[in-house]
Amino acid sequence: MKQTTALYTVGLLHINDRKLLLAFSNNKQCYYLPGGKVDEDETAITALLREIAEELNVQLTENNLEYYTHISAPAFGEANGTIMEQDCYLLDTGFHPQPSAEIGAVHYFTLEEYLQQPVTAPGAVMILQQLQANGLID
């Protein structure tokens, strides 16, 4: 029997000009949702605020975030059988990310543009599909 492991994460959804912001991980060589793992002593919101400060040098507040959806997808760059369980939050304010540490770049994508990337993360594809189906991105 194949064993699966859950990886609890949180992701930021920032839409500009009908495109979704994704961050390029230098470690994983792939664009994915800004955010990351939720530590044992954190709430999803606390983890998201911490991760965005670390990855993008932006201090957000809980008031700027609205829960959007939860996705489950194979965890990109993790051991086979690891499933990412991710709460996704929409950011409702202007945003000027400055990539830091493991983030090499940020870019806004439509689903079609993202699918043209050499490497794609299953969770990013899934959320782009959902945002497009809901009419939020092109």
C-alpha positions, 0 to 999 in steps of 0.5 A: 500500500502506497503511503501518502504524507500531508504537507500543510501549506498556505499560499498568497493569491495576488491578481494584477491585470487579470494575471496571478503573481507567482514566485520563482524558487531558486531551490526548486527551479519553478514558479509557484504560489508565494507562501510556504509551510505552516509550522506546528505553532502557527495558524495559516494566516500567521504562516502566510504573513511570515512567509511573505515577509521572508520571501517578498520583503512585504509586511501584510496584515490579516485585514488585507487577506480573504480566504479563497479556497483550499487545494490538494495537489502532489507537492512539487519537489517533495518526496513521492506520495507527499500531498500539499494541503494548501489554504489560499488567500486573496490579497485585496491591496496594492503590493510591491514584492521584492524577492529575497532569499530563495526567491529569484524572481516574481512574475504575473501569469495567465494559465496559458502563460504558466503552462508554457514554463519549462517546469510547472507545479501541480498546485499552481496549475490547479489554482490558476485553473480555478481562478480562470474558471471563476473569471478572476484571471485570463 
